[in-house]
Amino acid sequence: MSELIKQFFFNPRTIGAMCPSTALLGKEITTNAGIENSSVVVEVGAGTGAFTKHIIERIPPKSHFFAVEINEQVCKILKNRFPDEKIYNCCISKLPEILEEHNLQTVDSFISGLPWAVFPDKLQDDLLKIIYDNLKPGGSFVTFAYLQGMVLPSAHKFKNKLMKTFHSVEKGRVVWGNIPPAFVYRCKKKQ
């Protein structure tokens, strides 16, 4: 049994799917995410690195990149796959300390693989606040949702939270080649 499947069953609050996202979703989530012009990019809920590879390919050479993954076993896989990257095994609530450690003030772009649908309302609110508070004006926050989840009231609630939090929210095309099919939310903070 793969480590991701094992963690999905034993830690369902930290793992949102049994399979890693596909390269198709990785390309979609990093397209028009603003990372090509970013000096600070943070990936939250990095998992085993399905998006990490695509982020690293697109960021400018001198930019700062950090990946944050709360699940210890999954984080080990991520660190083994990307030994040259700064990867933190912690909650995104530690982001202010991570930025301070590197003498940075704000983040230009966030890419999120967090399993928002499994989080209770308060946790969603707390995490969105941390992301928003550490995002520079005009910065971007990009995340995804599974298509089949859109029939649930919690999915509409989360979309409304994004619309209340960010200046603009765009829903991307459906990535049918992902298992399960997913789409991307591209959010911008007011300039």
C-alpha positions in Angstrom: 0.0 0.0 0.0 1.4 3.4 -0.9 2.2 5.9 1.9 -0.4 8.3 0.6 -3.2 5.8 0.7 -2.1 4.7 4.2 -2.1 8.3 5.4 -5.5 8.9 3.8 -7.0 6.2 5.9 -5.1 6.9 9.2 -5.0 10.7 9.0 -8.1 11.8 6.9 -7.9 15.3 8.3 -4.5 16.0 6.7 -4.9 14.0 3.5 -7.7 14.9 1.0 -7.3 12.2 -1.5 -5.9 8.7 -2.0 -4.1 9.5 -5.2 -1.7 12.4 -5.9 -2.9 15.1 -8.2 -2.0 14.5 -11.9 0.5 16.5 -13.9 -2.4 18.0 -15.8 -3.8 19.6 -12.6 -0.2 20.6 -11.6 0.1 22.5 -14.9 -3.3 24.0 -14.5 -2.8 25.2 -11.0 0.5 26.9 -11.8 -0.7 28.5 -15.0 -1.7 32.1 -14.5 -0.8 31.8 -10.8 1.5 34.8 -10.9 4.5 32.7 -9.9 6.7 33.6 -12.9 6.9 37.2 -11.5 7.0 36.3 -7.8 9.9 36.8 -5.4 8.2 34.7 -2.7 6.1 31.7 -3.4 4.7 29.4 -0.8 3.0 26.0 -1.4 0.7 25.0 1.4 -0.5 21.4 1.7 2.3 20.3 -0.6 1.6 16.6 -0.1 4.1 14.4 -2.0 4.9 17.2 -4.5 2.5 16.9 -7.3 2.4 20.7 -7.7 5.9 21.3 -6.3 7.6 20.2 -9.5 5.6 22.5 -11.6 6.1 25.5 -9.2 9.9 25.0 -9.3 9.9 24.9 -13.1 8.1 28.3 -13.3 9.5 30.4 -10.5 12.3 32.9 -11.2 15.8 31.7 -10.3 16.3 34.2 -7.4 12.9 33.8 -5.9 12.2 32.3 -2.5 10.2 29.1 -2.4 8.9 27.3 0.6 6.7 24.2 0.8 4.6 23.5 4.0 3.2 20.0 4.7 1.7 19.1 8.1 1.7 15.3 7.7 5.1 14.0 8.9 5.2 10.8 6.8 4.1 12.6 3.6 6.6 15.4 4.3 9.4 12.8 4.4 8.5 11.7 0.9 8.4 15.4 -0.2 11.8 16.1 1.3 13.3 13.0 -0.4 11.9 14.1 -3.8 13.1 17.7 -3.5 16.2 17.7 -1.3 17.3 21.2 -2.4 14.1 22.9 -1.5 13.0 24.5 1.8 10.3 22.2 3.0 8.7 22.6 6.4 6.8 19.9 8.4 4.4 22.2 10.1 1.0 24.0 9.9 0.7 27.1 7.8 0.1 29.0 11.1 3.9 28.9 11.4 4.3 31.0 8.2 5.0 34.3 10.0 8.0 32.6 11.7 9.2 31.1 8.5 9.1 34.4 6.7 10.9 36.1 9.6 13.6 33.4 9.6 14.3 34.4 6.0 13.9 38.2 6.5 10.8 38.3 4.3 7.7 40.4 4.9 5.0 39.0 2.6 4.2 36.3 0.0 3.6 37.1 -3.6 1.9 33.8 -4.5 0.4 31.0 -2.6 -0.4 27.6 -4.3 -2.6 25.4 -2.1 -3.1 21.7 -2.2 -4.9 21.7 1.1 -8.0 19.5 1.4 -10.4 22.3 2.1 -13.5 20.1 1.9 -12.5 18.0 4.9 -11.8 21.0 7.1 -14.4 22.4 9.6 -15.5 26.0 9.0 -13.4 27.5 11.8 -10.2 25.9 10.4 -11.0 27.1 6.9 -11.5 30.6 8.3 -8.3 30.5 10.3 -6.2 29.2 7.4 -7.6 31.7 4.9 -6.9 34.5 7.3 -3.3 33.4 7.7 -2.9 33.2 3.9 -4.6 36.6 3.3 -2.7 38.4 6.1 0.6 37.2 4.7 -0.2 37.9 1.1 1.1 41.1 -0.4 -1.4 43.5 -2.0 -2.1 42.3 -5.5 -0.8 38.9 -4.7 -2.4 35.6 -5.7 -3.8 32.6 -3.9 -4.5 29.5 -6.1 -6.2 26.4 -4.9 -8.4 23.6 -6.3 -11.6 21.7 -5.7 -12.9 18.4 -6.9 -15.8 18.6 -9.3 -18.0 16.0 -7.6 -17.7 18.0 -4.3 -19.6 20.9 -5.9 -22.9 19.2 -5.1 -22.2 19.6 -1.4 -23.3 22.7 0.5 -19.8 22.9 2.0 -18.3 23.5 -1.4 -20.6 26.5 -2.1 -19.8 27.8 1.4 -16.1 27.6 0.7 -16.5 29.4 -2.7 -18.4 32.1 -0.9 -15.6 32.4 1.7 -13.1 32.9 -1.2 -15.4 35.6 -2.7 -15.7 37.4 0.6 -12.0 37.2 1.3 -10.4 38.1 -2.0 -10.8 41.0 -4.4 -11.3 38.7 -7.4 -12.0 35.0 -7.7 -11.9 33.1 -11.0 -12.9 29.5 -11.5 -10.8 27.7 -14.1 -11.7 24.9 -16.5 -12.3 21.4 -15.3 -9.3 19.1 -15.5 -10.9 15.9 -16.6 -7.7 14.0 -16.6 -7.3 14.3 -12.9 -8.6 11.6 -10.6 -11.1 12.8 -9.5 -11.7 15.6 -12.0 -10.9 19.0 -10.5 -10.9 22.7 -11.2 -8.8 25.6 -10.0 -9.8 28.8 -8.1 -7.5 31.8 -8.9 -7.9 34.5 -6.2 -6.3 37.9 -6.0 -5.9 40.3 -3.1 -6.8 43.9 -3.7 -3.9 46.0 -4.9 
